[in-house]
Amino acid sequence: MKKESLKKFVLFKQEMMWLSVASSVGNLETLEKAREKIKNLEALDIYNKIVN
């Protein structure tokens, strides 16, 4: 359970980092790409857990 909440925290921090990057650049497209990448990584992680 701890590992799961830690992973969510890391993903949240990663999203916040991308948000600050996107806002400083003024590029919301960058934020959307970052969110999509994070979702894909989560989906891949879930898939790997099911397969293994």
mmCIF entry with sequence, helices, sheets and N, C-alpha, C, O atoms, coordinates in Angstrom:
data_MODEL
# 
_entry.id   MODEL 
# 
_entity.id                         1 
_entity.type                       polymer 
_entity.pdbx_number_of_molecules   1 
# 
_entity_poly.entity_id                      1 
_entity_poly.type                           'polypeptide(L)' 
_entity_poly.nstd_linkage                   no 
_entity_poly.nstd_monomer                   no 
_entity_poly.pdbx_seq_one_letter_code       MKKESLKKFVLFKQEMMWLSVASSVGNLETLEKAREKIKNLEALDIYNKIVN 
_entity_poly.pdbx_seq_one_letter_code_can   MKKESLKKFVLFKQEMMWLSVASSVGNLETLEKAREKIKNLEALDIYNKIVN 
_entity_poly.pdbx_strand_id                 A 
# 
loop_
_entity_poly_seq.entity_id 
_entity_poly_seq.num 
_entity_poly_seq.mon_id 
_entity_poly_seq.hetero 
1 1  MET n 
1 2  LYS n 
1 3  LYS n 
1 4  GLU n 
1 5  SER n 
1 6  LEU n 
1 7  LYS n 
1 8  LYS n 
1 9  PHE n 
1 10 VAL n 
1 11 LEU n 
1 12 PHE n 
1 13 LYS n 
1 14 GLN n 
1 15 GLU n 
1 16 MET n 
1 17 MET n 
1 18 TRP n 
1 19 LEU n 
1 20 SER n 
1 21 VAL n 
1 22 ALA n 
1 23 SER n 
1 24 SER n 
1 25 VAL n 
1 26 GLY n 
1 27 ASN n 
1 28 LEU n 
1 29 GLU n 
1 30 THR n 
1 31 LEU n 
1 32 GLU n 
1 33 LYS n 
1 34 ALA n 
1 35 ARG n 
1 36 GLU n 
1 37 LYS n 
1 38 ILE n 
1 39 LYS n 
1 40 ASN n 
1 41 LEU n 
1 42 GLU n 
1 43 ALA n 
1 44 LEU n 
1 45 ASP n 
1 46 ILE n 
1 47 TYR n 
1 48 ASN n 
1 49 LYS n 
1 50 ILE n 
1 51 VAL n 
1 52 ASN n 
# 
_struct_asym.id          A 
_struct_asym.entity_id   1 
# 
loop_
_struct_conf.conf_type_id 
_struct_conf.id 
_struct_conf.pdbx_PDB_helix_id 
_struct_conf.beg_label_comp_id 
_struct_conf.beg_label_asym_id 
_struct_conf.beg_label_seq_id 
_struct_conf.pdbx_beg_PDB_ins_code 
_struct_conf.end_label_comp_id 
_struct_conf.end_label_asym_id 
_struct_conf.end_label_seq_id 
_struct_conf.pdbx_end_PDB_ins_code 
_struct_conf.beg_auth_comp_id 
_struct_conf.beg_auth_asym_id 
_struct_conf.beg_auth_seq_id 
_struct_conf.end_auth_comp_id 
_struct_conf.end_auth_asym_id 
_struct_conf.end_auth_seq_id 
_struct_conf.pdbx_PDB_helix_class 
_struct_conf.details 
_struct_conf.pdbx_PDB_helix_length 
HELX_P HELX_P1 AA1 LYS A 2  ? VAL A 25 ? LYS A 2  VAL A 25 1 ? 24 
HELX_P HELX_P2 AA2 LEU A 28 ? VAL A 51 ? LEU A 28 VAL A 51 1 ? 24 
# 
_struct_conf_type.id          HELX_P 
_struct_conf_type.criteria    ? 
_struct_conf_type.reference   ? 
# 
loop_
_atom_site.group_PDB 
_atom_site.id 
_atom_site.type_symbol 
_atom_site.label_atom_id 
_atom_site.label_alt_id 
_atom_site.label_comp_id 
_atom_site.label_asym_id 
_atom_site.label_entity_id 
_atom_site.label_seq_id 
_atom_site.pdbx_PDB_ins_code 
_atom_site.Cartn_x 
_atom_site.Cartn_y 
_atom_site.Cartn_z 
_atom_site.occupancy 
_atom_site.B_iso_or_equiv 
_atom_site.pdbx_formal_charge 
_atom_site.auth_seq_id 
_atom_site.auth_comp_id 
_atom_site.auth_asym_id 
_atom_site.auth_atom_id 
_atom_site.pdbx_PDB_model_num 
ATOM 1   N N  . MET A 1 1  ? 0.831  -1.204  0.000   1.00 0.00 ? 1  MET A N  1 
ATOM 2   C CA . MET A 1 1  ? 0.000  0.000   0.000   1.00 0.00 ? 1  MET A CA 1 
ATOM 3   C C  . MET A 1 1  ? 0.871  1.262   0.000   1.00 0.00 ? 1  MET A C  1 
ATOM 4   O O  . MET A 1 1  ? 0.571  2.228   -0.701  1.00 0.00 ? 1  MET A O  1 
ATOM 5   N N  . LYS A 1 2  ? 1.945  1.247   0.786   1.00 0.00 ? 2  LYS A N  1 
ATOM 6   C CA . LYS A 1 2  ? 2.842  2.401   0.841   1.00 0.00 ? 2  LYS A CA 1 
ATOM 7   C C  . LYS A 1 2  ? 3.455  2.680   -0.521  1.00 0.00 ? 2  LYS A C  1 
ATOM 8   O O  . LYS A 1 2  ? 3.581  3.830   -0.941  1.00 0.00 ? 2  LYS A O  1 
ATOM 9   N N  . LYS A 1 3  ? 3.837  1.593   -1.210  1.00 0.00 ? 3  LYS A N  1 
ATOM 10  C CA . LYS A 1 3  ? 4.472  1.725   -2.518  1.00 0.00 ? 3  LYS A CA 1 
ATOM 11  C C  . LYS A 1 3  ? 3.524  2.411   -3.511  1.00 0.00 ? 3  LYS A C  1 
ATOM 12  O O  . LYS A 1 3  ? 3.944  3.243   -4.314  1.00 0.00 ? 3  LYS A O  1 
ATOM 13  N N  . GLU A 1 4  ? 2.242  2.047   -3.439  1.00 0.00 ? 4  GLU A N  1 
ATOM 14  C CA . GLU A 1 4  ? 1.234  2.622   -4.334  1.00 0.00 ? 4  GLU A CA 1 
ATOM 15  C C  . GLU A 1 4  ? 1.079  4.121   -4.090  1.00 0.00 ? 4  GLU A C  1 
ATOM 16  O O  . GLU A 1 4  ? 1.036  4.900   -5.042  1.00 0.00 ? 4  GLU A O  1 
ATOM 17  N N  . SER A 1 5  ? 0.994  4.533   -2.826  1.00 0.00 ? 5  SER A N  1 
ATOM 18  C CA . SER A 1 5  ? 0.834  5.957   -2.523  1.00 0.00 ? 5  SER A CA 1 
ATOM 19  C C  . SER A 1 5  ? 2.100  6.736   -2.860  1.00 0.00 ? 5  SER A C  1 
ATOM 20  O O  . SER A 1 5  ? 2.028  7.898   -3.260  1.00 0.00 ? 5  SER A O  1 
ATOM 21  N N  . LEU A 1 6  ? 3.257  6.102   -2.700  1.00 0.00 ? 6  LEU A N  1 
ATOM 22  C CA . LEU A 1 6  ? 4.516  6.741   -3.072  1.00 0.00 ? 6  LEU A CA 1 
ATOM 23  C C  . LEU A 1 6  ? 4.555  6.975   -4.579  1.00 0.00 ? 6  LEU A C  1 
ATOM 24  O O  . LEU A 1 6  ? 4.973  8.036   -5.041  1.00 0.00 ? 6  LEU A O  1 
ATOM 25  N N  . LYS A 1 7  ? 4.116  5.976   -5.341  1.00 0.00 ? 7  LYS A N  1 
ATOM 26  C CA . LYS A 1 7  ? 4.095  6.092   -6.800  1.00 0.00 ? 7  LYS A CA 1 
ATOM 27  C C  . LYS A 1 7  ? 3.167  7.231   -7.230  1.00 0.00 ? 7  LYS A C  1 
ATOM 28  O O  . LYS A 1 7  ? 3.504  8.008   -8.124  1.00 0.00 ? 7  LYS A O  1 
ATOM 29  N N  . LYS A 1 8  ? 2.001  7.326   -6.591  1.00 0.00 ? 8  LYS A N  1 
ATOM 30  C CA . LYS A 1 8  ? 1.054  8.401   -6.913  1.00 0.00 ? 8  LYS A CA 1 
ATOM 31  C C  . LYS A 1 8  ? 1.657  9.761   -6.589  1.00 0.00 ? 8  LYS A C  1 
ATOM 32  O O  . LYS A 1 8  ? 1.466  10.722  -7.334  1.00 0.00 ? 8  LYS A O  1 
ATOM 33  N N  . PHE A 1 9  ? 2.382  9.841   -5.481  1.00 0.00 ? 9  PHE A N  1 
ATOM 34  C CA . PHE A 1 9  ? 3.038  11.083  -5.090  1.00 0.00 ? 9  PHE A CA 1 
ATOM 35  C C  . PHE A 1 9  ? 4.088  11.482  -6.121  1.00 0.00 ? 9  PHE A C  1 
ATOM 36  O O  . PHE A 1 9  ? 4.183  12.648  -6.504  1.00 0.00 ? 9  PHE A O  1 
ATOM 37  N N  . VAL A 1 10 ? 4.878  10.501  -6.569  1.00 0.00 ? 10 VAL A N  1 
ATOM 38  C CA . VAL A 1 10 ? 5.912  10.762  -7.578  1.00 0.00 ? 10 VAL A CA 1 
ATOM 39  C C  . VAL A 1 10 ? 5.266  11.234  -8.873  1.00 0.00 ? 10 VAL A C  1 
ATOM 40  O O  . VAL A 1 10 ? 5.747  12.180  -9.495  1.00 0.00 ? 10 VAL A O  1 
ATOM 41  N N  . LEU A 1 11 ? 4.178  10.583  -9.287  1.00 0.00 ? 11 LEU A N  1 
ATOM 42  C CA . LEU A 1 11 ? 3.476  10.993  -10.506 1.00 0.00 ? 11 LEU A CA 1 
ATOM 43  C C  . LEU A 1 11 ? 2.921  12.408  -10.362 1.00 0.00 ? 11 LEU A C  1 
ATOM 44  O O  . LEU A 1 11 ? 2.970  13.201  -11.302 1.00 0.00 ? 11 LEU A O  1 
ATOM 45  N N  . PHE A 1 12 ? 2.392  12.717  -9.171  1.00 0.00 ? 12 PHE A N  1 
ATOM 46  C CA . PHE A 1 12 ? 1.863  14.055  -8.909  1.00 0.00 ? 12 PHE A CA 1 
ATOM 47  C C  . PHE A 1 12 ? 2.973  15.094  -9.000  1.00 0.00 ? 12 PHE A C  1 
ATOM 48  O O  . PHE A 1 12 ? 2.796  16.150  -9.608  1.00 0.00 ? 12 PHE A O  1 
ATOM 49  N N  . LYS A 1 13 ? 4.120  14.792  -8.392  1.00 0.00 ? 13 LYS A N  1 
ATOM 50  C CA . LYS A 1 13 ? 5.259  15.717  -8.446  1.00 0.00 ? 13 LYS A CA 1 
ATOM 51  C C  . LYS A 1 13 ? 5.734  15.908  -9.878  1.00 0.00 ? 13 LYS A C  1 
ATOM 52  O O  . LYS A 1 13 ? 6.090  17.014  -10.284 1.00 0.00 ? 13 LYS A O  1 
ATOM 53  N N  . GLN A 1 14 ? 5.736  14.809  -10.643 1.00 0.00 ? 14 GLN A N  1 
ATOM 54  C CA . GLN A 1 14 ? 6.154  14.876  -12.041 1.00 0.00 ? 14 GLN A CA 1 
ATOM 55  C C  . GLN A 1 14 ? 5.201  15.787  -12.827 1.00 0.00 ? 14 GLN A C  1 
ATOM 56  O O  . GLN A 1 14 ? 5.634  16.592  -13.652 1.00 0.00 ? 14 GLN A O  1 
ATOM 57  N N  . GLU A 1 15 ? 3.909  15.646  -12.561 1.00 0.00 ? 15 GLU A N  1 
ATOM 58  C CA . GLU A 1 15 ? 2.929  16.484  -13.246 1.00 0.00 ? 15 GLU A CA 1 
ATOM 59  C C  . GLU A 1 15 ? 3.092  17.947  -12.853 1.00 0.00 ? 15 GLU A C  1 
ATOM 60  O O  . GLU A 1 15 ? 2.974  18.830  -13.703 1.00 0.00 ? 15 GLU A O  1 
ATOM 61  N N  . MET A 1 16 ? 3.360  18.212  -11.584 1.00 0.00 ? 16 MET A N  1 
ATOM 62  C CA . MET A 1 16 ? 3.580  19.588  -11.126 1.00 0.00 ? 16 MET A CA 1 
ATOM 63  C C  . MET A 1 16 ? 4.820  20.188  -11.790 1.00 0.00 ? 16 MET A C  1 
ATOM 64  O O  . MET A 1 16 ? 4.837  21.364  -12.153 1.00 0.00 ? 16 MET A O  1 
ATOM 65  N N  . MET A 1 17 ? 5.858  19.357  -11.942 1.00 0.00 ? 17 MET A N  1 
ATOM 66  C CA . MET A 1 17 ? 7.081  19.814  -12.596 1.00 0.00 ? 17 MET A CA 1 
ATOM 67  C C  . MET A 1 17 ? 6.767  20.208  -14.039 1.00 0.00 ? 17 MET A C  1 
ATOM 68  O O  . MET A 1 17 ? 7.185  21.269  -14.504 1.00 0.00 ? 17 MET A O  1 
ATOM 69  N N  . TRP A 1 18 ? 6.034  19.352  -14.741 1.00 0.00 ? 18 TRP A N  1 
ATOM 70  C CA . TRP A 1 18 ? 5.669  19.647  -16.128 1.00 0.00 ? 18 TRP A CA 1 
ATOM 71  C C  . TRP A 1 18 ? 4.776  20.880  -16.211 1.00 0.00 ? 18 TRP A C  1 
ATOM 72  O O  . TRP A 1 18 ? 4.879  21.669  -17.150 1.00 0.00 ? 18 TRP A O  1 
ATOM 73  N N  . LEU A 1 19 ? 3.895  21.038  -15.218 1.00 0.00 ? 19 LEU A N  1 
ATOM 74  C CA . LEU A 1 19 ? 3.018  22.209  -15.190 1.00 0.00 ? 19 LEU A CA 1 
ATOM 75  C C  . LEU A 1 19 ? 3.847  23.477  -15.081 1.00 0.00 ? 19 LEU A C  1 
ATOM 76  O O  . LEU A 1 19 ? 3.575  24.456  -15.777 1.00 0.00 ? 19 LEU A O  1 
ATOM 77  N N  . SER A 1 20 ? 4.857  23.473  -14.214 1.00 0.00 ? 20 SER A N  1 
ATOM 78  C CA . SER A 1 20 ? 5.703  24.667  -14.074 1.00 0.00 ? 20 SER A CA 1 
ATOM 79  C C  . SER A 1 20 ? 6.519  24.913  -15.338 1.00 0.00 ? 20 SER A C  1 
ATOM 80  O O  . SER A 1 20 ? 6.721  26.060  -15.738 1.00 0.00 ? 20 SER A O  1 
ATOM 81  N N  . VAL A 1 21 ? 6.988  23.835  -15.968 1.00 0.00 ? 21 VAL A N  1 
ATOM 82  C CA . VAL A 1 21 ? 7.731  23.978  -17.226 1.00 0.00 ? 21 VAL A CA 1 
ATOM 83  C C  . VAL A 1 21 ? 6.823  24.563  -18.298 1.00 0.00 ? 21 VAL A C  1 
ATOM 84  O O  . VAL A 1 21 ? 7.197  25.505  -18.997 1.00 0.00 ? 21 VAL A O  1 
ATOM 85  N N  . ALA A 1 22 ? 5.627  23.997  -18.422 1.00 0.00 ? 22 ALA A N  1 
ATOM 86  C CA . ALA A 1 22 ? 4.685  24.447  -19.447 1.00 0.00 ? 22 ALA A CA 1 
ATOM 87  C C  . ALA A 1 22 ? 4.270  25.899  -19.217 1.00 0.00 ? 22 ALA A C  1 
ATOM 88  O O  . ALA A 1 22 ? 4.153  26.668  -20.170 1.00 0.00 ? 22 ALA A O  1 
ATOM 89  N N  . SER A 1 23 ? 4.049  26.276  -17.957 1.00 0.00 ? 23 SER A N  1 
ATOM 90  C CA . SER A 1 23 ? 3.617  27.646  -17.687 1.00 0.00 ? 23 SER A CA 1 
ATOM 91  C C  . SER A 1 23 ? 4.749  28.642  -17.912 1.00 0.00 ? 23 SER A C  1 
ATOM 92  O O  . SER A 1 23 ? 4.516  29.758  -18.377 1.00 0.00 ? 23 SER A O  1 
ATOM 93  N N  . SER A 1 24 ? 5.969  28.241  -17.583 1.00 0.00 ? 24 SER A N  1 
ATOM 94  C CA . SER A 1 24 ? 7.091  29.155  -17.801 1.00 0.00 ? 24 SER A CA 1 
ATOM 95  C C  . SER A 1 24 ? 7.369  29.327  -19.289 1.00 0.00 ? 24 SER A C  1 
ATOM 96  O O  . SER A 1 24 ? 7.773  30.402  -19.734 1.00 0.00 ? 24 SER A O  1 
ATOM 97  N N  . VAL A 1 25 ? 7.153  28.273  -20.046 1.00 0.00 ? 25 VAL A N  1 
ATOM 98  C CA . VAL A 1 25 ? 7.329  28.357  -21.494 1.00 0.00 ? 25 VAL A CA 1 
ATOM 99  C C  . VAL A 1 25 ? 6.087  29.000  -22.119 1.00 0.00 ? 25 VAL A C  1 
ATOM 100 O O  . VAL A 1 25 ? 6.147  29.578  -23.204 1.00 0.00 ? 25 VAL A O  1 
ATOM 101 N N  . GLY A 1 26 ? 4.964  28.885  -21.408 1.00 0.00 ? 26 GLY A N  1 
ATOM 102 C CA . GLY A 1 26 ? 3.703  29.406  -21.934 1.00 0.00 ? 26 GLY A CA 1 
ATOM 103 C C  . GLY A 1 26 ? 3.115  28.483  -22.978 1.00 0.00 ? 26 GLY A C  1 
ATOM 104 O O  . GLY A 1 26 ? 2.420  28.917  -23.897 1.00 0.00 ? 26 GLY A O  1 
ATOM 105 N N  . ASN A 1 27 ? 3.404  27.197  -22.824 1.00 0.00 ? 27 ASN A N  1 
ATOM 106 C CA . ASN A 1 27 ? 2.969  26.238  -23.822 1.00 0.00 ? 27 ASN A CA 1 
ATOM 107 C C  . ASN A 1 27 ? 2.102  25.176  -23.165 1.00 0.00 ? 27 ASN A C  1 
ATOM 108 O O  . ASN A 1 27 ? 2.613  24.259  -22.521 1.00 0.00 ? 27 ASN A O  1 
ATOM 109 N N  . LEU A 1 28 ? 0.791  25.300  -23.328 1.00 0.00 ? 28 LEU A N  1 
ATOM 110 C CA . LEU A 1 28 ? -0.121 24.331  -22.727 1.00 0.00 ? 28 LEU A CA 1 
ATOM 111 C C  . LEU A 1 28 ? -0.080 22.998  -23.460 1.00 0.00 ? 28 LEU A C  1 
ATOM 112 O O  . LEU A 1 28 ? -0.443 21.967  -22.893 1.00 0.00 ? 28 LEU A O  1 
ATOM 113 N N  . GLU A 1 29 ? 0.355  23.010  -24.704 1.00 0.00 ? 29 GLU A N  1 
ATOM 114 C CA . GLU A 1 29 ? 0.482  21.764  -25.467 1.00 0.00 ? 29 GLU A CA 1 
ATOM 115 C C  . GLU A 1 29 ? 1.500  20.841  -24.791 1.00 0.00 ? 29 GLU A C  1 
ATOM 116 O O  . GLU A 1 29 ? 1.328  19.622  -24.766 1.00 0.00 ? 29 GLU A O  1 
ATOM 117 N N  . THR A 1 30 ? 2.558  21.441  -24.245 1.00 0.00 ? 30 THR A N  1 
ATOM 118 C CA . THR A 1 30 ? 3.573  20.674  -23.522 1.00 0.00 ? 30 THR A CA 1 
ATOM 119 C C  . THR A 1 30 ? 2.941  19.977  -22.321 1.00 0.00 ? 30 THR A C  1 
ATOM 120 O O  . THR A 1 30 ? 3.240  18.815  -22.043 1.00 0.00 ? 30 THR A O  1 
ATOM 121 N N  . LEU A 1 31 ? 2.076  20.683  -21.616 1.00 0.00 ? 31 LEU A N  1 
ATOM 122 C CA . LEU A 1 31 ? 1.396  20.113  -20.455 1.00 0.00 ? 31 LEU A CA 1 
ATOM 123 C C  . LEU A 1 31 ? 0.519  18.940  -20.871 1.00 0.00 ? 31 LEU A C  1 
ATOM 124 O O  . LEU A 1 31 ? 0.515  17.900  -20.213 1.00 0.00 ? 31 LEU A O  1 
ATOM 125 N N  . GLU A 1 32 ? -0.221 19.105  -21.959 1.00 0.00 ? 32 GLU A N  1 
ATOM 126 C CA . GLU A 1 32 ? -1.086 18.025  -22.438 1.00 0.00 ? 32 GLU A CA 1 
ATOM 127 C C  . GLU A 1 32 ? -0.269 16.794  -22.809 1.00 0.00 ? 32 GLU A C  1 
ATOM 128 O O  . GLU A 1 32 ? -0.650 15.669  -22.486 1.00 0.00 ? 32 GLU A O  1 
ATOM 129 N N  . LYS A 1 33 ? 0.847  17.008  -23.481 1.00 0.00 ? 33 LYS A N  1 
ATOM 130 C CA . LYS A 1 33 ? 1.724  15.885  -23.852 1.00 0.00 ? 33 LYS A CA 1 
ATOM 131 C C  . LYS A 1 33 ? 2.258  15.200  -22.600 1.00 0.00 ? 33 LYS A C  1 
ATOM 132 O O  . LYS A 1 33 ? 2.332  13.973  -22.542 1.00 0.00 ? 33 LYS A O  1 
ATOM 133 N N  . ALA A 1 34 ? 2.626  15.988  -21.609 1.00 0.00 ? 34 ALA A N  1 
ATOM 134 C CA . ALA A 1 34 ? 3.150  15.435  -20.358 1.00 0.00 ? 34 ALA A CA 1 
ATOM 135 C C  . ALA A 1 34 ? 2.085  14.610  -19.644 1.00 0.00 ? 34 ALA A C  1 
ATOM 136 O O  . ALA A 1 34 ? 2.370  13.521  -19.145 1.00 0.00 ? 34 ALA A O  1 
ATOM 137 N N  . ARG A 1 35 ? 0.862  15.126  -19.594 1.00 0.00 ? 35 ARG A N  1 
ATOM 138 C CA . ARG A 1 35 ? -0.230 14.391  -18.948 1.00 0.00 ? 35 ARG A CA 1 
ATOM 139 C C  . ARG A 1 35 ? -0.488 13.075  -19.667 1.00 0.00 ? 35 ARG A C  1 
ATOM 140 O O  . ARG A 1 35 ? -0.694 12.039  -19.035 1.00 0.00 ? 35 ARG A O  1 
ATOM 141 N N  . GLU A 1 36 ? -0.475 13.127  -20.988 1.00 0.00 ? 36 GLU A N  1 
ATOM 142 C CA . GLU A 1 36 ? -0.693 11.922  -21.798 1.00 0.00 ? 36 GLU A CA 1 
ATOM 143 C C  . GLU A 1 36 ? 0.403  10.892  -21.514 1.00 0.00 ? 36 GLU A C  1 
ATOM 144 O O  . GLU A 1 36 ? 0.126  9.701   -21.380 1.00 0.00 ? 36 GLU A O  1 
ATOM 145 N N  . LYS A 1 37 ? 1.639  11.360  -21.424 1.00 0.00 ? 37 LYS A N  1 
ATOM 146 C CA . LYS A 1 37 ? 2.775  10.474  -21.149 1.00 0.00 ? 37 LYS A CA 1 
ATOM 147 C C  . LYS A 1 37 ? 2.620  9.823   -19.777 1.00 0.00 ? 37 LYS A C  1 
ATOM 148 O O  . LYS A 1 37 ? 2.853  8.624   -19.628 1.00 0.00 ? 37 LYS A O  1 
ATOM 149 N N  . ILE A 1 38 ? 2.228  10.608  -18.778 1.00 0.00 ? 38 ILE A N  1 
ATOM 150 C CA . ILE A 1 38 ? 2.022  10.079  -17.429 1.00 0.00 ? 38 ILE A CA 1 
ATOM 151 C C  . ILE A 1 38 ? 0.917  9.027   -17.432 1.00 0.00 ? 38 ILE A C  1 
ATOM 152 O O  . ILE A 1 38 ? 1.063  7.975   -16.809 1.00 0.00 ? 38 ILE A O  1 
ATOM 153 N N  . LYS A 1 39 ? -0.187 9.299   -18.128 1.00 0.00 ? 39 LYS A N  1 
ATOM 154 C CA . LYS A 1 39 ? -1.285 8.329   -18.207 1.00 0.00 ? 39 LYS A CA 1 
ATOM 155 C C  . LYS A 1 39 ? -0.825 7.053   -18.893 1.00 0.00 ? 39 LYS A C  1 
ATOM 156 O O  . LYS A 1 39 ? -1.178 5.955   -18.463 1.00 0.00 ? 39 LYS A O  1 
ATOM 157 N N  . ASN A 1 40 ? -0.038 7.187   -19.960 1.00 0.00 ? 40 ASN A N  1 
ATOM 158 C CA . ASN A 1 40 ? 0.476  6.013   -20.665 1.00 0.00 ? 40 ASN A CA 1 
ATOM 159 C C  . ASN A 1 40 ? 1.383  5.188   -19.764 1.00 0.00 ? 40 ASN A C  1 
ATOM 160 O O  . ASN A 1 40 ? 1.329  3.958   -19.783 1.00 0.00 ? 40 ASN A O  1 
ATOM 161 N N  . LEU A 1 41 ? 2.214  5.857   -18.975 1.00 0.00 ? 41 LEU A N  1 
ATOM 162 C CA . LEU A 1 41 ? 3.102  5.152   -18.052 1.00 0.00 ? 41 LEU A CA 1 
ATOM 163 C C  . LEU A 1 41 ? 2.300  4.414   -16.983 1.00 0.00 ? 41 LEU A C  1 
ATOM 164 O O  . LEU A 1 41 ? 2.644  3.290   -16.617 1.00 0.00 ? 41 LEU A O  1 
ATOM 165 N N  . GLU A 1 42 ? 1.232  5.038   -16.480 1.00 0.00 ? 42 GLU A N  1 
ATOM 166 C CA . GLU A 1 42 ? 0.375  4.392   -15.488 1.00 0.00 ? 42 GLU A CA 1 
ATOM 167 C C  . GLU A 1 42 ? -0.287 3.165   -16.094 1.00 0.00 ? 42 GLU A C  1 
ATOM 168 O O  . GLU A 1 42 ? -0.334 2.108   -15.465 1.00 0.00 ? 42 GLU A O  1 
ATOM 169 N N  . ALA A 1 43 ? -0.800 3.301   -17.317 1.00 0.00 ? 43 ALA A N  1 
ATOM 170 C CA . ALA A 1 43 ? -1.465 2.195   -17.999 1.00 0.00 ? 43 ALA A CA 1 
ATOM 171 C C  . ALA A 1 43 ? -0.492 1.049   -18.235 1.00 0.00 ? 43 ALA A C  1 
ATOM 172 O O  . ALA A 1 43 ? -0.845 -0.118  -18.064 1.00 0.00 ? 43 ALA A O  1 
ATOM 173 N N  . LEU A 1 44 ? 0.727  1.379   -18.627 1.00 0.00 ? 44 LEU A N  1 
ATOM 174 C CA . LEU A 1 44 ? 1.754  0.367   -18.865 1.00 0.00 ? 44 LEU A CA 1 
ATOM 175 C C  . LEU A 1 44 ? 2.096  -0.354  -17.566 1.00 0.00 ? 44 LEU A C  1 
ATOM 176 O O  . LEU A 1 44 ? 2.272  -1.572  -17.558 1.00 0.00 ? 44 LEU A O  1 
ATOM 177 N N  . ASP A 1 45 ? 2.188  0.386   -16.482 1.00 0.00 ? 45 ASP A N  1 
ATOM 178 C CA . ASP A 1 45 ? 2.493  -0.197  -15.180 1.00 0.00 ? 45 ASP A CA 1 
ATOM 179 C C  . ASP A 1 45 ? 1.388  -1.162  -14.750 1.00 0.00 ? 45 ASP A C  1 
ATOM 180 O O  . ASP A 1 45 ? 1.671  -2.255  -14.260 1.00 0.00 ? 45 ASP A O  1 
ATOM 181 N N  . ILE A 1 46 ? 0.137  -0.761  -14.934 1.00 0.00 ? 46 ILE A N  1 
ATOM 182 C CA . ILE A 1 46 ? -1.010 -1.609  -14.595 1.00 0.00 ? 46 ILE A CA 1 
ATOM 183 C C  . ILE A 1 46 ? -0.997 -2.868  -15.459 1.00 0.00 ? 46 ILE A C  1 
ATOM 184 O O  . ILE A 1 46 ? -1.222 -3.973  -14.964 1.00 0.00 ? 46 ILE A O  1 
ATOM 185 N N  . TYR A 1 47 ? -0.734 -2.695  -16.742 1.00 0.00 ? 47 TYR A N  1 
ATOM 186 C CA . TYR A 1 47 ? -0.662 -3.825  -17.675 1.00 0.00 ? 47 TYR A CA 1 
ATOM 187 C C  . TYR A 1 47 ? 0.425  -4.812  -17.245 1.00 0.00 ? 47 TYR A C  1 
ATOM 188 O O  . TYR A 1 47 ? 0.202  -6.023  -17.235 1.00 0.00 ? 47 TYR A O  1 
ATOM 189 N N  . ASN A 1 48 ? 1.597  -4.291  -16.890 1.00 0.00 ? 48 ASN A N  1 
ATOM 190 C CA . ASN A 1 48 ? 2.705  -5.148  -16.452 1.00 0.00 ? 48 ASN A CA 1 
ATOM 191 C C  . ASN A 1 48 ? 2.350  -5.926  -15.185 1.00 0.00 ? 48 ASN A C  1 
ATOM 192 O O  . ASN A 1 48 ? 2.742  -7.083  -15.032 1.00 0.00 ? 48 ASN A O  1 
ATOM 193 N N  . LYS A 1 49 ? 1.610  -5.290  -14.282 1.00 0.00 ? 49 LYS A N  1 
ATOM 194 C CA . LYS A 1 49 ? 1.192  -5.972  -13.052 1.00 0.00 ? 49 LYS A CA 1 
ATOM 195 C C  . LYS A 1 49 ? 0.237  -7.118  -13.376 1.00 0.00 ? 49 LYS A C  1 
ATOM 196 O O  . LYS A 1 49 ? 0.305  -8.178  -12.754 1.00 0.00 ? 49 LYS A O  1 
ATOM 197 N N  . ILE A 1 50 ? -0.648 -6.912  -14.344 1.00 0.00 ? 50 ILE A N  1 
ATOM 198 C CA . ILE A 1 50 ? -1.615 -7.940  -14.731 1.00 0.00 ? 50 ILE A CA 1 
ATOM 199 C C  . ILE A 1 50 ? -0.900 -9.107  -15.414 1.00 0.00 ? 50 ILE A C  1 
ATOM 200 O O  . ILE A 1 50 ? -1.165 -10.271 -15.114 1.00 0.00 ? 50 ILE A O  1 
ATOM 201 N N  . VAL A 1 51 ? 0.003  -8.783  -16.328 1.00 0.00 ? 51 VAL A N  1 
ATOM 202 C CA . VAL A 1 51 ? 0.716  -9.807  -17.090 1.00 0.00 ? 51 VAL A CA 1 
ATOM 203 C C  . VAL A 1 51 ? 1.649  -10.621 -16.198 1.00 0.00 ? 51 VAL A C  1 
ATOM 204 O O  . VAL A 1 51 ? 1.739  -11.842 -16.324 1.00 0.00 ? 51 VAL A O  1 
ATOM 205 N N  . ASN A 1 52 ? 2.335  -9.934  -15.302 1.00 0.00 ? 52 ASN A N  1 
ATOM 206 C CA . ASN A 1 52 ? 3.334  -10.643 -14.463 1.00 0.00 ? 52 ASN A CA 1 
ATOM 207 C C  . ASN A 1 52 ? 2.702  -11.186 -13.238 1.00 0.00 ? 52 ASN A C  1 
ATOM 208 O O  . ASN A 1 52 ? 3.378  -11.808 -12.418 1.00 0.00 ? 52 ASN A O  1 
# 
